[in-house]
C-alpha cells in the first residue's frame, strides 16, 4: 500500500499549502480518483468543506462563496467530464475577478490517450480562462519542498488557477506513518499559517497629479459593479462634487437619480450630460441598455475608469485613463471639492419618471415587484438577482437602500448556476437573503435546490414564473418563431421541485400575496421557495412602455 500512502502525503502538502494562503472554504464533489485530495481536506480542521453531487453547481457554489467572502475558494473534483463541468463557473470567475482554485484529480500519464476509462486530456481544459499548474505523478523522487514552493507560487497569482493532480492506483489505504520522512523538510513550516514564500505587494497607488484641476470641471460619475461600502463612498464623493451619479443596481449607491435607464434618452438629459468634461467610472459590467448606449456615444474630454480588475473594461472604448485600483483607495487619494450641482435638472426629471413608474406598474405584478423591491428586503440582509429580464427590470425601476449588498452573475451574464451561486453567497455571509430568479433560470439549475436545504440563515427564493425567457420579447425576434425557438415556455409548477428537496413553498399571483409570503419566509429559519405566477409578457411590455414614456416625458 506504499503508493496509496504516498498519494496521501502528496495531497497533504497540497491542502496544507492552501491553508497557508488563508483559504477557508473548499467545495468537494464525490469521486474516486480525487480520494487522496478529499481525505486530506477532510482531515484539515481549519477548512470548511462543502459538498455537492453536481460539479457544474459545485463550481457556482464556490463562485458565490468567493463573492461574499472576497477570498479564494478551492474545489476538488475527480477526473474526466467532472472537470469540464466547472468551465461555466471558471469563465464567470475570470470575467468578474473572483479567485477559484480548481484541484482536478487525473489519471497518470500512462493511462491517457490509450482508451482507459474516465481519462481525458485535462491540462489546458479551461483554455485562457484559468492559469495552469500541471503537477507530475506523485513520486518520492520529487522533494516536498519543490511541491510546496511550486504550489505557493501558483496560488499567489491572480485570477482562476487550475492545478491538475494525477494519482496512480491504489488510491485507498490505511493512514499510517509511511513516507513520514518525506515531509520532514516541511516540518517547521507546516504548522505556520503563512505562505512558503511571501511575495511582494504591488507598488502603492499614485494620485493623478492634475486631479485638483479636473475636480473643478463639470463631471459625471458612473457606478458599476462594486462592493457595498464602495457604493456608499462613491455616492458621497459624487454628491460632494455636485456631479450627477448614474448608478447600476450592482453599485449599491442608493441610486440618487433613480430610473436612469428610462430617462437617459430624454432630450433634456442628453443635452445636459453632453456638457460633461470628465466622466469618472467606477467598476464595470453595466446592465442598463441606455447607460451602455450613452457610454458609447458620450464625448467628454476625458473618461477615467477605475476598477481593481486589470484589463480592458470599457466596451465604449473611450479615450482617457484606465486606472487599476481598489475603489476605496482611489477615492482616498482623490478627495472631492465641495461644489454646487451643475446638472440639478436631472433630479426633477428622475423624480417625474419615478412617479410614472409607480402609476404604470400598479397593475402589473412583475414590474411592480421590481419597482417596490426595497419593501421586501430583510433588515441586515442581502439580495441576489438572476439574469435576463428580471435584472434589467430591477436596474431600471428599483431604488434600493444605499450600501445594501447586491450580488449578481454579470460577467458572462448567463443563467448558469444561479441557485448554486446564491447558496454560496449565503454560506459565505450568513445573513437573511432574498433572491429573485426567472423560471427558466431556476429550471436550468434545479439540482442546486439541494444546496438550500440547510441554509445558515432565513432564505427566500422568489421564482417569477412568466412561462419562458421573456427577455426575447424585448428583442427583435420574429414573432412567428419567438415561442418555439426563443422564449421556450415550459408550463411548469415549482411545487413538486420544492417538495422533492424539502423546501417550504408558496404560490402567489399578486403583490400583496407576495409581500405576505416573503414576510412569512423570513420569519422561519429554513429556505422558502415563493413562485410568483405572472402573465407571460406583462413585465416586458410594461418595461418597453416605460422606456418610451421616459424618453418622451
C-alpha positions in Angstrom: 0.0 0.0 0.0 3.0 2.3 -0.3 1.5 4.1 -3.4 -1.7 5.0 -1.6 0.2 6.2 1.4 2.5 8.4 -0.6 -0.5 9.8 -2.5 -1.9 10.8 0.8 1.4 12.6 1.8 1.4 14.4 -1.6 -2.2 15.5 -1.2 -1.4 16.6 2.4 1.2 19.1 1.1 -1.3 20.4 -1.5 -4.0 21.0 1.2 -1.5 22.4 3.7 -0.4 25.0 1.1 -4.0 26.1 0.6 -4.3 26.6 4.3 -1.1 28.6 4.4 -2.7 31.0 1.9 -5.6 31.6 4.3 -8.1 29.6 2.3 -11.0 28.6 4.5 -13.6 27.1 2.1 -13.2 24.1 -0.1 -16.0 22.6 -2.3 -15.8 18.9 -3.0 -17.7 16.6 -5.4 -17.6 12.8 -4.9 -15.1 10.8 -6.9 -12.6 8.0 -6.5 -9.6 9.4 -8.3 -9.8 12.5 -6.1 -9.9 10.5 -2.9 -6.4 11.4 -1.7 -7.3 15.1 -2.0 -10.7 14.7 -0.4 -9.4 12.7 2.6 -6.6 15.3 3.1 -9.1 18.1 3.1 -11.4 16.3 5.4 -8.5 15.8 7.9 -7.7 19.6 7.9 -9.8 21.2 10.8 -9.1 24.7 9.6 -11.1 24.1 6.3 -14.8 24.3 5.9 -15.9 21.6 3.5 -18.9 22.0 1.2 -20.2 19.1 -0.9 -22.5 18.8 -4.0 -23.2 15.9 -6.3 -23.3 18.1 -9.4 -19.9 19.6 -10.4 -21.5 22.3 -12.5 -23.4 23.5 -9.4 -20.3 22.9 -7.3 -18.4 25.5 -9.4 -21.0 28.1 -8.9 -21.3 27.3 -5.2 -17.6 28.1 -4.9 -18.1 31.3 -7.0 -20.8 32.5 -4.6 -18.5 31.8 -1.6 -15.7 33.8 -3.3 -18.0 36.7 -4.0 -19.3 37.1 -0.4 -16.1 36.3 1.5 -13.9 38.2 -1.0 -11.3 35.4 -0.6 -10.1 32.5 -2.8 -12.1 29.3 -2.7 -10.8 25.8 -3.6 -12.6 23.0 -5.3 -11.8 19.3 -5.6 -13.2 17.2 -8.4 -12.4 13.8 -9.9 -11.2 13.2 -13.5 -13.0 13.3 -16.8 -16.1 15.3 -17.6 -16.3 16.2 -13.9 -13.6 18.8 -14.6 -15.3 20.0 -17.8 -18.5 20.8 -15.8 -16.6 23.5 -14.0 -16.0 25.6 -17.1 -19.0 27.9 -16.9 -18.1 28.9 -13.3 -14.5 29.3 -14.2 -15.4 31.6 -17.1 -17.7 33.7 -14.8 -15.0 34.0 -12.2 -12.3 35.0 -14.7 -14.6 37.8 -16.0 -15.6 39.2 -12.6 -12.3 38.7 -10.7 -13.3 36.1 -8.2 -10.5 33.7 -7.3 -11.1 30.0 -7.6 -8.5 27.3 -7.2 -9.5 24.1 -9.0 -7.8 20.8 -7.9 -8.7 18.2 -10.5 -7.6 14.7 -9.9 -6.3 12.9 -13.1 -5.2 9.6 -14.4 -1.4 9.2 -14.5 0.2 9.8 -17.9 0.3 6.1 -18.9 -3.5 6.0 -18.8 -4.1 9.0 -21.1 -4.9 8.5 -24.8 -4.9 4.8 -24.6 -8.6 4.0 -24.1 -8.5 3.9 -20.3 -11.8 4.6 -18.6 -12.6 8.2 -17.5 -9.3 9.5 -18.9 -9.3 12.7 -20.9 -6.6 15.3 -21.6 -7.2 17.7 -18.7 -4.2 20.2 -18.8 -5.4 23.3 -20.5 -9.1 22.3 -20.4 -10.1 25.8 -19.2 -8.1 27.5 -22.1 -7.3 31.1 -21.3 -9.9 31.4 -18.6 -7.5 29.9 -16.0 -3.8 29.8 -15.2 -2.3 26.3 -15.1 -0.2 24.3 -12.7 0.3 20.8 -14.0 1.7 18.6 -11.3 3.7 15.4 -12.1 2.6 12.0 -10.9 3.4 11.7 -7.1 6.9 10.3 -6.5 9.3 10.5 -3.5 12.0 11.4 -6.0 10.5 14.9 -6.0 11.0 16.8 -2.8 8.2 18.1 -0.6 9.9 21.5 -0.7 9.6 21.6 -4.5 5.9 20.7 -4.3 5.2 23.4 -1.7 7.2 26.1 -3.5 5.6 25.3 -6.9 2.1 25.4 -5.5 2.9 28.5 -3.4 4.0 30.5 -6.4 0.9 29.4 -8.5 -1.6 30.3 -5.7 0.0 33.7 -5.1 -1.0 34.8 -8.6 -4.3 36.5 -9.6 -7.3 35.0 -11.2 -8.6 31.4 -11.5 -6.0 28.7 -11.0 -6.2 25.1 -12.3 -4.0 22.6 -10.5 -4.1 19.2 -12.3 -3.1 16.4 -9.9 -2.5 12.9 -11.4 -2.7 10.0 -9.0 -1.9 6.3 -9.7 -3.7 3.4 -8.0 -4.1 2.2 -5.4 -6.0 5.3 -4.1 -7.2 3.9 -0.7 -5.3 2.5 2.2 -4.7 3.0 5.9 -3.5 6.3 7.2 -0.1 5.2 8.7 3.4 6.6 9.2 4.6 5.5 5.8 6.6 8.2 3.9 6.6 10.4 7.0 10.3 11.2 6.5 9.4 12.7 3.1 7.6 15.5 4.9 10.5 16.2 7.3 11.9 19.2 5.3 8.5 20.9 5.8 8.1 20.2 9.5 8.9 23.7 10.6 6.6 25.4 8.0 3.6 23.1 8.1 2.2 24.4 11.4 2.6 28.0 10.4 -0.3 29.9 8.8 1.7 31.7 6.2 2.8 31.1 2.6 6.1 29.2 1.8 7.3 32.4 0.1 5.8 35.9 0.9 5.6 37.7 -2.5 6.0 41.4 -2.5 2.9 43.5 -2.8 2.4 45.8 -5.9 3.5 49.4 -5.7 1.2 51.9 -4.0 -1.4 53.9 -5.8 -0.1 57.2 -7.4 -2.6 60.0 -7.3 -3.5 61.8 -10.6 -1.5 65.0 -10.3 -4.0 67.0 -12.3 -7.0 65.9 -10.2 -7.2 69.3 -8.4 -7.9 70.9 -11.7 -10.2 68.3 -13.1 -12.4 68.3 -10.0 -13.3 71.9 -10.7 -14.9 71.0 -14.0 -18.3 69.6 -15.0 -18.1 65.8 -14.3 -20.4 62.8 -14.4 -19.9 59.7 -12.2 -20.8 56.2 -13.4 -21.0 53.4 -10.8 -20.9 49.8 -12.0 -20.2 46.6 -10.1 -18.6 47.3 -6.7 -18.8 46.3 -3.0 -21.5 47.8 -0.8 -19.2 50.1 1.2 -17.6 51.3 -2.0 -21.0 52.2 -3.4 -21.8 54.4 -0.3 -18.4 56.1 -0.6 -18.8 56.8 -4.3 -22.3 58.3 -3.7 -20.9 60.6 -1.1 -18.0 61.6 -3.3 -20.2 62.4 -6.2 -22.6 64.4 -4.1 -19.8 66.5 -2.6 -18.5 67.3 -6.1 -22.1 68.2 -7.3 -21.7 65.7 -10.2 -24.7 63.6 -11.4 -24.3 59.9 -10.5 -25.6 57.3 -13.0 -25.6 54.1 -10.9 -26.1 50.5 -11.8 -28.1 48.3 -9.4 -24.9 46.4 -8.6 -23.2 49.6 -7.3 -25.3 49.9 -4.1 -25.2 53.7 -4.1 -28.8 54.2 -3.3 -29.4 55.4 -6.9 -29.8 59.2 -6.1 -31.0 59.5 -9.7 -33.4 56.6 -9.9 -34.8 55.0 -13.1 -31.9 56.3 -15.2 -32.4 53.6 -17.8 -35.8 55.1 -18.6 -34.9 58.8 -18.8 -31.3 58.7 -20.2 -32.7 59.1 -23.8 -34.8 62.1 -22.9 -33.6 65.2 -24.9 -33.1 67.3 -21.7 -30.9 64.6 -20.2 -28.9 64.2 -23.4 -28.4 67.9 -23.6 -27.3 68.3 -20.0 -25.0 65.3 -20.0 -23.3 66.4 -23.2 -21.8 69.2 -21.3 -19.7 66.9 -19.1 -16.0 67.5 -19.5 -14.9 64.4 -17.4 -16.6 61.1 -16.8 -15.2 59.0 -13.9 -16.5 55.4 -14.0 -16.0 53.1 -11.0 -16.5 49.4 -11.8 -17.8 47.8 -14.9 -20.3 45.1 -16.1 -23.1 47.7 -16.6 -26.6 46.3 -17.0 -28.8 49.2 -18.3 -29.1 49.4 -22.1 -29.5 53.2 -22.2 -26.5 53.7 -19.9 -24.4 51.4 -22.2 -25.6 53.4 -25.2 -24.6 56.7 -23.5 -21.2 55.1 -22.7 -20.7 54.5 -26.4 -22.0 57.9 -27.6 -20.6 60.4 -24.9 -17.8 62.6 -25.9 -16.2 64.1 -22.8 -12.7 65.5 -22.9 -11.6 62.5 -20.7 -13.0 59.2 -19.4 -11.4 57.7 -16.4 -12.2 54.1 -15.5 -11.2 52.9 -12.0 -11.5 49.2 -11.3 -9.4 46.7 -9.3 -9.5 44.1 -12.0 -6.9 44.7 -14.7 -7.6 44.6 -18.5 -10.0 46.5 -20.8 -13.3 47.1 -19.0 -14.8 49.7 -21.3 -16.9 48.4 -24.3 -17.3 52.1 -25.4 -13.5 52.3 -26.0 -13.4 55.9 -24.6 -10.1 57.8 -24.6 -8.8 58.7 -21.2 -7.2 56.8 -18.4 -7.6 53.1 -17.2 -6.6 53.0 -13.5 -6.2 49.7 -11.8 -7.0 50.3 -8.2 -9.3 49.4 -5.3 -12.1 52.0 -5.4 -11.8 53.0 -1.8 -8.1 53.6 -2.1 -8.6 55.7 -5.2 -11.2 57.9 -3.5 -9.0 58.4 -0.5 -6.2 59.6 -2.8 -8.5 61.9 -4.8 -10.7 63.9 -2.3 -13.7 65.7 -3.6 -14.1 69.5 -3.5 -17.4 70.8 -2.3 -19.2 72.3 -5.3 -22.8 73.1 -6.2 -24.6 70.7 -8.5 -24.2 71.7 -12.2 -27.0 69.4 -13.6 -29.7 69.6 -11.0 -32.5 69.5 -13.6 -31.8 65.7 -13.8 -33.2 65.3 -10.3 -36.6 66.7 -11.4 -36.5 64.5 -14.5 -35.7 61.4 -12.5 -38.5 62.2 -9.9 -41.0 62.7 -12.7 -40.2 59.4 -14.3 -40.2 57.6 -10.9 -43.8 58.9 -10.4 -44.7 57.5 -13.8 -43.3 54.1 -12.9 -45.3 54.0 -9.7 -48.5 54.6 -11.6 -47.9 52.3 -14.5 -46.6 49.3 -12.5 -49.5 49.3 -10.1 -51.4 46.7 -12.1 -48.5 44.5 -13.4 -47.0 42.3 -10.7 -43.6 41.5 -12.4 -42.8 45.2 -13.0 -44.3 46.1 -9.6 -42.0 43.6 -7.9 -39.0 45.3 -9.5 -40.2 48.8 -8.6 -41.1 48.0 -5.0 -38.3 45.5 -4.3 -36.9 47.6 -1.5 -40.0 46.9 0.6 -39.2 43.1 0.6 -35.6 43.4 1.7 -34.8 41.8 5.1 -33.1 44.1 7.5 -29.4 43.3 7.8 -29.7 41.0 4.8 -28.6 40.8 1.2 -30.1 40.5 -2.3 -29.2 38.2 -5.2 -30.6 38.9 -8.7 -30.8 36.5 -11.6 -30.2 37.5 -15.2 -32.1 38.3 -18.3 -35.4 40.3 -18.0 -35.6 40.4 -14.2 -32.2 42.1 -13.5 -33.0 44.7 -16.2 -36.4 45.5 -14.6 -34.8 45.9 -11.2 -32.0 48.0 -12.6 -34.4 50.3 -14.4 -37.3 50.5 -11.9 -36.0 50.0 -8.3 -34.3 52.3 -5.8 -32.6 50.3 -3.1 -31.1 51.5 0.2 -27.5 52.8 0.0 -24.9 50.1 0.7 -27.4 47.3 0.8 -25.5 44.3 -0.5 -26.5 43.2 -4.0 -25.0 40.2 -5.9 -25.3 39.2 -9.5 -23.5 37.0 -12.0 -22.9 39.7 -14.7 -19.5 38.5 -16.1 -20.9 36.4 -18.9 -24.5 37.4 -18.0 -25.6 33.8 -18.2 -28.3 31.9 -16.3 -25.9 29.1 -15.4 -25.7 28.0 -11.8 -27.7 30.9 -10.3 -29.2 28.9 -7.4 -25.8 27.4 -6.6 -24.2 30.9 -6.6 -27.0 32.1 -4.3 -26.2 29.3 -1.9 -22.5 30.1 -1.9 -23.1 33.7 -1.2 -25.3 33.0 1.8 -22.8 30.4 3.2 -20.1 33.0 3.0 -22.1 35.8 4.6 -24.6 34.2 7.0 -27.4 36.7 6.9 -31.1 36.7 5.7 -31.1 36.5 1.9 -33.7 37.4 -0.7 -33.2 36.1 -4.3 -35.1 36.7 -7.5 -34.9 34.4 -10.5 -36.9 33.7 -13.6 -38.5 30.3 -14.2 -36.0 29.3 -17.0 -33.1 30.2 -14.8 -34.5 28.2 -11.9 -35.1 25.2 -14.2 -31.6 25.4 -15.5 -30.1 24.9 -12.0 -32.8 22.8 -10.4 -30.3 20.3 -9.0 -28.9 23.1 -6.8 -32.1 23.4 -4.8 -30.4 20.6 -2.8 -27.9 23.2 -1.6 -30.7 25.2 0.0 -31.9 22.5 2.4 -29.8 23.7 5.3 -29.4 27.4 4.9 -27.3 29.2 7.5 -30.0 32.0 7.9 -33.5 32.6 6.5 -33.6 32.5 2.7 -36.4 33.3 0.4 -36.1 32.5 -3.3 -38.7 34.2 -5.4 -39.1 32.5 -8.8 -41.0 34.8 -11.2 -42.8 32.4 -13.5 -43.8 34.2 -16.7 -43.6 30.9 -18.6 -40.4 31.3 -20.6 -37.5 33.5 -21.4 -39.4 36.8 -21.8 -36.2 38.8 -22.4 -36.7 37.8 -26.0 -40.0 39.7 -26.1 -37.8 42.9 -25.8 -35.6 41.9 -28.7 -36.5 42.0 -32.4 -37.0 38.2 -32.6 -39.5 37.1 -35.2 -42.9 36.9 -33.6 -43.9 33.8 -35.6 -40.9 31.9 -34.2 -40.5 33.5 -30.8 -42.3 31.0 -28.7 -40.8 27.9 -30.4 -37.2 28.9 -30.6 -36.6 31.7 -28.1 -38.9 32.0 -25.1 -39.4 28.2 -24.9 -42.4 28.2 -22.5 -42.4 25.1 -20.3 -45.7 25.5 -18.4 -44.3 24.1 -15.2 -45.0 24.4 -11.5 -42.2 24.6 -9.0 -44.3 23.0 -6.2 -43.0 19.4 -6.9 -39.4 20.6 -7.0 -39.8 22.3 -3.6 -41.4 19.2 -2.2 -38.6 16.9 -3.7 -35.9 18.9 -1.9 -37.9 19.6 1.3 -38.3 23.3 0.9 -41.2 25.4 2.1 -43.3 26.5 -0.8 -45.9 29.1 -1.6 -47.5 30.2 -4.9 -48.7 33.7 -5.2 -50.1 35.9 -8.0 -50.3 39.4 -6.6 -48.1 42.0 -4.9 -50.0 41.7 -1.7 -49.7 37.9 -1.6 -46.0 38.2 -2.4 -45.4 40.6 0.4 -47.1 38.2 2.9 -45.3 35.1 1.6 -41.8 36.8 1.8 -42.5 38.1 5.3 -43.5 34.6 6.4 -40.4 33.2 4.8 -38.1 35.4 6.7 -39.9 34.6 10.0 -38.6 31.0 9.7 -35.1 29.6 9.8 -35.3 27.5 6.6 -35.5 28.2 2.9 -38.7 29.2 1.2 -39.4 29.0 -2.5 -42.1 31.5 -3.5 -43.5 31.1 -7.0 -44.9 34.4 -8.4 -47.1 33.4 -11.3 -47.5 36.4 -13.7 -48.8 37.0 -17.3 -46.2 35.9 -19.8 -45.4 39.2 -21.5 -46.7 41.7 -18.9 -43.3 42.6 -17.5 -41.6 43.0 -20.8 -44.5 45.0 -22.3 -44.6 47.3 -19.3 -40.9 47.9 -19.4 -41.0 48.8 -23.1 -43.9 51.2 -22.5 -42.0 52.9 -19.7 -38.8 53.3 -21.8 -40.9 55.0 -24.4 -42.6 57.2 -21.9 -39.4 58.2 -20.2 -37.9 59.4 -23.5 -40.9 61.5 -24.3 -41.8 62.9 -20.9 
